[in-house]
Amino acid sequence: MIRSYREAGISDDVYRYCEHILEHLKERFGEIDRIAEFNQLKVVRAMQENKASEACLLGTTGYGYNDIGRDTLEKVYASCFRTEDALVRPQITCGTHALQLALMSNLRPGDELLSPVGKPYDTLEEVIGIRDSVGSLKEYGISYRQVDLKKDGSFDYEGIKKAINERTKIVTIQRSKGYQTRPTLSVERIGELIAFVKKIKPEVICMVDNCYGEFVETKEPSEVGADMIVGSLIKNPGGGLAPIGGYIAGTKKCVENAAFRLTSPGLGKEVGASLGILSQFYQGFFMAPTVTANALKGAIFAANIYERLGFAVVPDAKETRHDIIQAVTFGKPEGVIAFCRGIQAAAPIDSYLMPEPWDMPGYDAPVIMAAGAFVSGSSIELSADGPIKPPYAVYFQGGLTWQHAKFGIMMTLQSLVKEGIVDAKRIQVS
């Protein structure tokens, strides 16, 4: 095997160092496989209970009336996530669009949106109006308030209690860390927060940004009180096969509002052609628990490699996982760039390209992104990205197979050694 890796560009020292790390991860990987097995059965049961059939794999065009495959798939999502209803559509272009749709459809002028977990993901800043943008919630007279997490990552319950008022309509909870180095929220912690909020104001809508978190645990936030969970199909639930799309799963009213906003008042879920991609949606959802498990193994592998080398990692090497993202802080832009170039060099598509930071729409600093993916921008496939600003952290995620995730992480280390950011002597194993 060492010869194969040598031919792929991995030095003997990098290979031996990484294999040494892997020797201590067998028990962790076994637990991940057990969670994947539980979730696999959950997905299969949802498909069986809703009588998914060969006819469901066919698509529609035009208005999309009576699209049995689309309607059944939404029942499958609702069953699997234990919600009253779901909206699963290729017309939802990305995770940010899904979140914007959920918010714009359930908020009205004069309402207030509250984030009790601090700053949202960068691309939501313009949606909300934190950074001015055309069509933001702010332009529609919807105000925003946030309560930062405490320094130890715990909820500021007193601050949250003070922030909730007569105008508070939606409480948005971002499960994953985004471009921050805070801990990802477990489903259990999300449930505790929702219970606290509902005790103060029972009618408030609790929405969870579930991106990167689906199938990491045996429960989803919708099973602990969330009124809506929202995500992207080119992340976990698409299983690497969905070429586009997003979902909103939750109460019948919240989903109905979202459907009317996505299409048109009076039309809602009745229209929206599936355009021949339903088989990829179904098969991707079927594959999602296993694919997510592979990505988790890659994240844990990366954490153990880089923590041992002295870099700050979130989550750390031993923490329980609640999403697929691994943050590694290098403290300088060269480290972020070298890491991303290692990921790109391991890609099956566009491996010969050299990623560079650039001014991406929706971000307040140059961002570097590496992803030689079969689906453009798919972050359930092997990928890494990060803003070129302090603390200069890179965010690694994905890997359709564990073997590819492993190779990608080894290539990041090879790249960092090549650039002199990691001392070659530190990875030598006697």
RAPEHU-V444566 format. One record per backbone hydrogen bond with DSSP energy under -0.5 kcal/mol. CO is the residue of the C=O (numbers start at 0). NH is the residue of the N-H. E is the energy in kcal/mol with one decimal. If there is no record, write none. Layout:
co nh e
CO NH E
CO NH E
This chain:
co nh e
0 4 -2.1
1 5 -2.2
2 6 -2.3
3 7 -1.1
4 9 -2.8
5 8 -1.3
8 10 -0.5
10 14 -2.4
11 15 -2.6
12 16 -2.3
13 17 -2.4
14 18 -2.5
15 19 -2.0
16 20 -1.7
17 21 -2.1
18 22 -1.3
20 23 -1.4
21 24 -2.0
24 28 -2.5
25 29 -1.9
26 30 -1.7
27 31 -1.8
28 32 -2.1
29 33 -1.5
30 34 -1.9
31 35 -2.3
32 36 -2.1
33 37 -2.0
34 38 -2.5
35 39 -2.5
36 40 -1.9
37 41 -1.7
38 42 -2.3
39 43 -2.4
40 44 -2.6
41 45 -1.9
42 46 -2.0
43 47 -2.5
44 48 -3.2
45 49 -1.3
46 51 -2.4
47 50 -1.6
52 55 -1.0
53 56 -1.4
54 57 -1.2
56 278 -0.8
59 274 -2.0
60 63 -1.5
61 272 -0.7
62 271 -2.8
63 66 -0.9
65 67 -1.3
66 70 -2.5
67 71 -2.3
68 72 -2.2
69 73 -1.9
70 74 -1.4
71 75 -2.3
72 76 -2.4
73 77 -2.1
74 78 -2.6
75 79 -2.7
76 80 -2.6
77 82 -2.7
78 81 -0.6
84 249 -2.1
86 247 -2.0
88 91 -0.9
88 245 -1.5
90 92 -0.8
91 244 -0.5
93 97 -2.2
94 98 -2.3
95 99 -2.7
96 100 -2.6
97 101 -2.3
98 102 -2.3
99 103 -3.2
100 104 -1.8
101 105 -0.7
102 105 -0.7
102 106 -1.2
107 110 -2.6
110 142 -1.8
111 168 -2.6
111 169 -1.2
112 144 -2.4
113 115 -0.6
113 171 -2.5
114 117 -0.7
114 146 -2.8
120 123 -2.1
120 124 -0.6
121 124 -1.5
122 126 -0.6
123 127 -2.8
124 128 -2.2
124 129 -1.8
124 130 -1.4
126 136 -2.9
127 137 -1.0
132 135 -1.5
135 139 -0.9
136 139 -0.7
136 141 -2.2
137 140 -1.7
140 109 -2.3
140 142 -0.6
142 112 -2.7
144 114 -2.3
146 117 -1.3
149 152 -2.5
153 149 -2.8
154 156 -1.5
155 159 -2.6
156 160 -2.4
157 161 -1.9
158 162 -1.7
159 163 -1.7
164 167 -1.2
166 111 -2.5
168 204 -2.7
169 113 -2.5
169 171 -0.6
170 206 -2.7
171 173 -0.5
172 174 -0.7
172 208 -2.3
174 184 -2.7
177 179 -1.1
185 189 -2.4
186 190 -2.4
187 191 -1.9
188 192 -2.2
189 193 -2.7
190 194 -2.3
191 195 -1.8
192 196 -2.4
193 197 -3.0
194 198 -1.5
195 199 -1.1
196 200 -2.7
200 203 -1.6
203 205 -0.5
204 170 -3.0
204 206 -0.7
205 226 -2.0
205 227 -1.6
206 172 -2.9
206 208 -0.5
207 209 -1.1
207 229 -2.2
208 174 -2.0
208 175 -0.5
209 212 -2.3
209 213 -0.7
211 323 -1.4
212 215 -1.9
212 216 -0.5
219 222 -2.4
220 223 -1.7
220 225 -1.9
221 224 -0.6
226 250 -2.0
227 207 -2.6
228 248 -2.5
229 209 -2.3
230 246 -2.4
231 234 -0.9
233 378 -1.0
233 379 -1.0
234 237 -1.3
234 239 -0.5
235 238 -1.8
237 240 -2.1
237 241 -1.5
244 232 -2.7
244 233 -0.5
245 88 -1.7
246 230 -2.0
247 86 -2.7
248 228 -2.7
249 83 -0.6
249 84 -2.0
250 254 -2.4
251 255 -2.4
252 256 -2.5
253 257 -1.8
254 258 -2.4
255 259 -2.2
256 260 -1.7
257 261 -2.5
258 262 -2.4
263 266 -2.3
263 267 -2.0
266 269 -1.8
267 270 -1.0
273 276 -1.7
276 279 -0.5
276 280 -1.6
277 281 -3.0
278 282 -2.6
279 283 -2.2
280 284 -2.1
281 285 -2.3
282 286 -2.2
283 287 -1.3
286 289 -0.7
286 290 -2.4
287 291 -2.9
288 292 -1.7
289 293 -2.0
290 294 -2.1
291 295 -2.3
292 296 -2.0
293 297 -1.8
294 298 -2.1
295 299 -2.4
296 300 -2.4
297 301 -2.4
298 302 -2.3
299 303 -2.2
300 304 -2.1
301 305 -2.6
302 306 -2.4
303 307 -1.4
304 308 -0.8
305 310 -2.3
306 309 -1.7
311 328 -2.8
313 326 -2.8
315 318 -0.7
325 395 -3.0
326 313 -2.1
327 329 -0.6
327 393 -2.7
328 311 -0.7
331 334 -1.0
331 335 -1.0
332 336 -2.5
333 337 -2.5
334 338 -2.2
335 339 -2.2
336 340 -2.2
337 341 -1.6
338 342 -1.8
339 343 -2.4
340 344 -2.0
341 345 -0.8
342 345 -0.8
343 346 -1.5
349 352 -1.4
352 354 -0.6
357 359 -1.6
357 366 -2.8
359 362 -1.5
365 387 -3.3
366 357 -2.0
367 385 -1.7
369 383 -2.1
370 372 -1.5
371 347 -0.6
371 348 -1.0
373 375 -0.5
374 377 -2.4
379 398 -2.3
382 396 -2.4
383 369 -3.2
384 394 -3.1
385 367 -2.3
386 388 -1.9
388 391 -2.5
390 330 -1.2
391 329 -2.5
391 330 -0.9
393 327 -2.3
393 395 -0.6
394 384 -1.9
395 325 -2.7
396 382 -2.4
400 404 -2.1
401 405 -2.7
402 406 -1.9
403 407 -2.7
404 408 -2.3
405 409 -2.2
406 410 -2.2
407 411 -1.6
408 412 -1.9
409 413 -2.2
410 414 -2.3
411 415 -2.3
412 416 -2.3
413 417 -2.3
414 418 -1.9
415 420 -1.9
415 421 -1.6
416 419 -1.2
422 425 -1.8
423 426 -1.0
424 427 -0.9
427 429 -0.5
